[in-house]
């Protein structure tokens, strides 16, 4: 069982001084029996949104919250498909 977001993120707000940058990197690989429903019931875009919301609402004073897809991709026809595990990063700056 995962703690509620404010409790989970409490240590984060004490880690950085003003102007410091935090990066939370994650993949979508998981064990369904161990992941919380919020994570298993959403897609990769929603995962980055969730992490960004945790930073926004943790009262840690973060701004410039951004998400980026770091997944390795290769061209396959008209598509760029992910090779290996998907990888994402959410970054923010401490105010």
Residue frames as qw, qx, qy, qz and C-alpha x, y, z in Angstrom:
[[0.000, 0.891, 0.453, 0.000, 0.00, 0.00, 0.00],
 [0.423, 0.351, 0.001, 0.835, 1.37, 3.35, -1.03],
 [0.159, -0.513, -0.452, 0.712, 1.07, 6.33, 1.32],
 [0.284, 0.879, 0.374, -0.078, -1.07, 9.30, 0.22],
 [0.573, 0.622, 0.047, 0.532, 0.77, 11.75, -2.10],
 [0.137, -0.906, 0.176, -0.361, 1.36, 14.46, 0.54],
 [0.752, -0.560, 0.347, 0.013, 3.06, 11.93, 2.84],
 [0.886, 0.211, 0.239, 0.337, 4.94, 10.25, 0.00],
 [0.479, 0.682, 0.043, 0.551, 6.33, 13.58, -1.23],
 [0.453, -0.891, -0.037, 0.024, 7.08, 15.10, 2.21],
 [0.705, -0.414, 0.247, 0.520, 10.83, 14.30, 2.03],
 [0.555, 0.478, 0.359, 0.578, 11.07, 15.78, -1.48],
 [0.005, 0.936, 0.165, 0.312, 10.24, 19.30, -0.35],
 [0.537, -0.808, 0.194, 0.145, 13.15, 19.25, 2.10],
 [0.859, 0.018, 0.286, 0.424, 15.75, 18.03, -0.40],
 [0.518, 0.455, 0.255, 0.678, 16.35, 21.10, -2.52],
 [0.187, -0.511, -0.171, 0.821, 17.32, 24.70, -1.96],
 [0.401, 0.790, 0.195, -0.421, 15.76, 27.48, -4.01],
 [0.368, 0.729, -0.449, -0.364, 16.70, 27.08, -7.66],
 [0.315, -0.287, 0.903, 0.060, 17.58, 23.41, -7.19],
 [0.634, 0.215, -0.443, -0.595, 16.27, 20.95, -9.76],
 [0.595, -0.120, 0.757, -0.242, 14.65, 17.60, -9.12],
 [0.511, 0.285, -0.628, -0.513, 14.31, 14.80, -11.68],
 [0.679, -0.061, 0.648, -0.340, 12.05, 11.80, -11.11],
 [0.360, 0.366, -0.728, -0.454, 12.79, 9.07, -13.65],
 [0.630, 0.005, 0.691, -0.354, 10.54, 6.05, -14.12],
 [0.161, 0.075, -0.847, -0.501, 9.53, 3.29, -16.52],
 [0.703, -0.112, -0.006, -0.702, 6.12, 1.75, -16.91],
 [0.606, 0.084, -0.791, 0.017, 7.40, -1.76, -16.16],
 [0.425, -0.389, 0.454, -0.679, 5.70, -3.11, -13.06],
 [0.132, -0.126, -0.979, 0.089, 4.31, -6.09, -11.20],
 [0.380, -0.452, -0.406, -0.697, 0.52, -5.72, -11.39],
 [0.662, -0.499, -0.556, 0.057, 0.10, -7.36, -7.98],
 [0.541, -0.355, -0.294, 0.703, 2.35, -4.74, -6.35],
 [0.129, 0.189, 0.177, 0.957, 1.40, -1.51, -8.16],
 [0.202, 0.395, 0.519, -0.731, -1.33, 0.83, -6.93],
 [0.437, 0.592, 0.677, 0.019, -4.55, 1.08, -8.91],
 [0.145, 0.898, -0.005, -0.416, -3.83, 4.68, -9.91],
 [0.111, -0.585, 0.664, 0.452, -0.76, 3.44, -11.80],
 [0.334, 0.061, 0.914, 0.222, -2.20, 0.24, -13.31],
 [0.340, 0.682, 0.636, -0.121, -5.34, 1.99, -14.51],
 [0.186, 0.914, -0.033, -0.360, -3.54, 4.70, -16.49],
 [0.819, 0.478, 0.053, 0.311, -1.23, 5.09, -19.47],
 [0.669, -0.014, -0.085, 0.739, 2.25, 6.61, -19.78],
 [0.057, 0.547, 0.115, 0.828, 1.00, 10.16, -20.36],
 [0.588, -0.693, -0.206, -0.363, -1.18, 9.92, -17.26],
 [0.823, -0.306, -0.228, 0.420, 1.81, 8.57, -15.28],
 [0.432, 0.204, -0.060, 0.876, 3.85, 11.68, -16.10],
 [0.269, -0.623, -0.196, -0.708, 0.84, 13.85, -15.22],
 [0.764, -0.568, -0.304, -0.034, 0.48, 12.05, -11.88],
 [0.714, -0.164, -0.179, 0.657, 4.14, 12.57, -10.97],
 [0.179, 0.391, 0.079, 0.899, 3.91, 16.23, -12.02],
 [0.483, -0.663, -0.267, -0.506, 0.80, 16.67, -9.86],
 [0.788, -0.438, -0.308, 0.303, 2.61, 15.13, -6.89],
 [0.503, 0.028, -0.089, 0.859, 5.31, 17.78, -7.28],
 [0.083, -0.504, -0.225, -0.830, 2.78, 20.57, -7.78],
 [0.598, -0.602, -0.231, -0.476, 0.57, 19.68, -4.82],
 [0.766, -0.186, -0.490, 0.372, 3.20, 18.52, -2.30],
 [0.286, -0.955, -0.063, -0.038, 3.57, 22.08, -0.94],
 [0.779, -0.253, 0.144, 0.556, 7.23, 21.82, -1.72],
 [0.062, 0.870, -0.075, -0.484, 7.23, 24.95, -3.85],
 [0.524, -0.060, 0.652, 0.545, 8.13, 23.56, -7.27],
 [0.435, 0.725, 0.036, -0.533, 7.73, 25.42, -10.55],
 [0.373, 0.601, -0.585, -0.398, 8.52, 24.75, -14.22],
 [0.661, -0.080, 0.735, -0.128, 7.28, 21.17, -13.94],
 [0.543, 0.522, -0.445, -0.485, 7.96, 19.35, -17.21],
 [0.839, -0.064, 0.538, -0.047, 7.82, 15.78, -18.50],
 [0.338, 0.637, -0.572, -0.392, 9.94, 14.19, -21.20],
 [0.982, 0.103, 0.119, -0.102, 9.87, 10.82, -22.95],
 [0.142, -0.727, 0.649, 0.177, 13.41, 9.39, -22.85],
 [0.873, 0.089, 0.476, -0.062, 12.48, 6.09, -24.49],
 [0.190, -0.366, 0.703, 0.579, 14.77, 4.76, -27.19],
 [0.685, 0.518, 0.342, -0.381, 12.86, 4.62, -30.46],
 [0.290, -0.195, 0.708, 0.613, 13.45, 3.40, -33.97],
 [0.481, 0.330, -0.212, -0.784, 11.64, 4.10, -37.20],
 [0.314, 0.130, 0.938, 0.063, 9.22, 1.34, -38.27],
 [0.205, 0.627, 0.664, 0.352, 7.31, 2.40, -41.34],
 [0.010, -0.711, -0.155, -0.686, 5.56, 5.69, -40.57],
 [0.649, -0.733, -0.121, -0.163, 5.91, 5.18, -36.80],
 [0.226, 0.567, -0.654, 0.447, 8.65, 5.57, -34.23],
 [0.841, -0.375, -0.343, -0.183, 8.29, 2.57, -31.93],
 [0.435, -0.751, 0.446, -0.218, 9.82, 2.13, -28.49],
 [0.737, 0.288, -0.595, 0.140, 12.78, -0.24, -28.31],
 [0.390, 0.033, -0.717, 0.577, 13.17, -1.84, -24.88],
 [0.231, -0.606, -0.658, 0.382, 11.59, -0.37, -21.76],
 [0.049, 0.842, 0.243, 0.480, 9.80, 2.98, -21.96],
 [0.528, -0.274, -0.344, 0.727, 11.54, 5.65, -19.87],
 [0.029, -0.848, -0.303, -0.434, 10.20, 9.00, -18.68],
 [0.423, -0.125, -0.390, 0.808, 11.44, 11.90, -16.57],
 [0.154, -0.893, -0.356, -0.229, 9.53, 14.62, -14.74],
 [0.504, 0.059, -0.250, 0.825, 11.62, 17.63, -13.73],
 [0.205, -0.908, -0.321, -0.173, 10.89, 20.71, -11.64],
 [0.359, 0.412, -0.312, 0.777, 12.69, 23.67, -10.08],
 [0.411, -0.555, -0.588, 0.421, 12.43, 24.54, -6.39],
 [0.041, 0.851, 0.192, 0.487, 11.10, 28.06, -5.80]]
